[in-house]
Amino acid sequence: MTDIRESDLPGIGRKFQLHARGGDKLVVVVHDDGRRELYHFDPDDPDETVSTVTLDDDEARMMAGIIGGMSYRPKSLETMEVALDALVVEWFKIEAGAGSVGHTIGGLNVRKQTGATIIAVAEKNHTHCINPGPEYVLHAESTLVVAGERKQLKALKELLQQGSL
């Protein structure tokens, strides 16, 4: 597993350091004013910066969505899953014939019925919604980013396929 080291930078913000499996060292400094600075270091000389990029808060969030798969996800990752102890974060695509198509999250009573949470929705037309509310209408071919325990996600998948439990 990749290790990320964090440290506070008093008066500045917080620093995150990643040593990637490929040997690269990346550092992200999140400033208290919302700016992000990204540093890429030379694999042969870990003290030598190869490149730096500074992003404002909006740019950083857009890039996070891209890197995290909200805008485009390779076909091999269509059902990607991340597990953090009992919490599982998974991407789930709503098929065209699913019973939930055209229904709202609130109308399906997703959280009460399953215990799972829909964190985000990425639409086929490349739009996305972070933290959709109960009025959000589900569409065919949308990809949901969902979180919960395995049994909760199983119940959510059944609810989305059938339109009711």
SULMOQUI-V291800 format. One record per residue. RES is the residue in one letter. PHI is phi in whole degrees, -180 to 180 (none if undefined). BURIAL is I if it has 24 or more other ideal C-beta (glycine too) atoms within 12 Angstrom, else O. D_LAST is the distance of its C-alpha to the last C-alpha in Angstrom with 2 decimals. Layout:
<<RES;PHI;BURIAL;D_LAST> <RES;PHI;BURIAL;D_LAST>>
//
This chain:
<<M;none;O;36.66> <T;-72;O;38.32> <D;-102;O;39.88> <I;-114;O;39.97> <R;-98;O;42.64> <E;-117;O;42.46> <S;-153;O;45.34> <D;-76;O;46.16> <L;-120;O;48.88> <P;-52;O;50.31> <G;81;O;51.03> <I;-119;O;49.32> <G;158;O;45.69> <R;-140;O;44.02> <K;-113;O;44.78> <F;-123;I;42.42> <Q;-123;I;44.08> <L;-124;O;42.50> <H;-104;O;44.30> <A;-71;O;42.47> <R;-59;O;42.38> <G;-79;O;44.79> <G;102;O;47.38> <D;-75;O;47.04> <K;-111;I;47.17> <L;-122;I;45.28> <V;-128;I;45.62> <V;-120;I;43.68> <V;-110;I;45.17> <V;-99;I;42.95> <H;-80;O;45.40> <D;-61;O;44.84> <D;-87;O;45.48> <G;101;O;42.51> <R;-66;O;44.58> <R;-126;I;43.72> <E;-113;I;46.45> <L;-114;I;45.72> <Y;-123;I;48.40> <H;-115;O;48.67> <F;-105;O;51.32> <D;-66;O;53.53> <P;-60;O;52.28> <D;-84;O;55.95> <D;-139;O;56.92> <P;-62;O;54.06> <D;-98;O;56.19> <E;-101;O;56.74> <T;-77;O;54.33> <V;-86;O;53.72> <S;-155;O;51.86> <T;-136;O;50.39> <V;-139;O;48.04> <T;-117;O;47.41> <L;-123;O;44.30> <D;-82;O;43.51> <D;-59;O;40.15> <D;-63;O;38.62> <E;-62;O;39.97> <A;-63;I;38.70> <R;-68;O;35.14> <M;-63;O;35.32> <M;-65;O;36.66> <A;-62;O;34.01> <G;-64;I;31.34> <I;-66;O;33.30> <I;-63;O;33.95> <G;-79;I;30.37> <G;93;I;29.11> <M;-74;I;27.80> <S;-90;O;30.28> <Y;-153;O;30.59> <R;-127;I;29.16> <P;-55;O;30.96> <K;-53;O;29.13> <S;-67;O;29.39> <L;-109;O;27.29> <E;-58;O;24.32> <T;-119;O;21.95> <M;-60;O;24.14> <E;-138;O;23.10> <V;-124;O;25.09> <A;-115;O;24.86> <L;-126;O;26.63> <D;56;O;26.60> <A;-81;O;23.05> <L;-81;O;22.05> <V;-121;I;20.96> <V;-112;I;21.35> <E;-138;I;20.06> <W;-101;I;20.35> <F;-136;I;17.56> <K;-93;I;18.39> <I;-85;I;16.16> <E;-76;O;17.33> <A;-57;O;18.72> <G;-92;O;16.37> <A;-67;I;13.05> <G;-67;O;10.69> <S;-85;I;11.02> <V;-60;O;14.79> <G;90;O;16.49> <H;-95;I;13.93> <T;-88;O;15.02> <I;-60;I;13.76> <G;-68;O;14.17> <G;-64;O;12.55> <L;-81;I;9.21> <N;56;O;10.17> <V;-53;I;10.02> <R;-66;O;12.32> <K;-69;O;11.22> <Q;-72;I;7.52> <T;-120;I;8.92> <G;85;I;12.65> <A;-86;I;13.62> <T;-123;I;16.08> <I;-89;I;16.89> <I;-83;I;20.66> <A;-159;I;21.85> <V;-133;I;21.34> <A;-111;I;24.00> <E;-90;O;24.36> <K;-60;O;26.10> <N;-84;O;29.08> <H;75;O;29.72> <T;-88;O;28.68> <H;-145;I;26.53> <C;-131;I;25.05> <I;-91;O;25.22> <N;53;O;22.91> <P;-64;I;21.10> <G;-85;O;20.43> <P;-66;O;17.60> <E;-85;O;19.44> <Y;-67;I;19.26> <V;-91;O;18.15> <L;-83;I;16.61> <H;-122;I;18.78> <A;-62;O;19.04> <E;73;O;21.02> <S;-75;I;20.41> <T;-112;I;20.38> <L;-99;I;18.50> <V;-103;I;20.11> <V;-124;I;17.60> <A;-135;I;18.47> <G;164;I;17.16> <E;-81;O;17.44> <R;-54;O;16.54> <K;-66;O;13.63> <Q;-69;I;12.25> <L;-68;I;12.94> <K;-63;O;11.33> <A;-64;I;7.91> <L;-63;I;8.96> <K;-60;I;10.07> <E;-64;O;7.01> <L;-62;I;5.47> <L;-67;I;9.06> <Q;-70;O;9.61> <Q;-93;O;7.18> <G;89;O;7.16> <S;-166;O;3.79> <L;-104;O;0.00>>
//
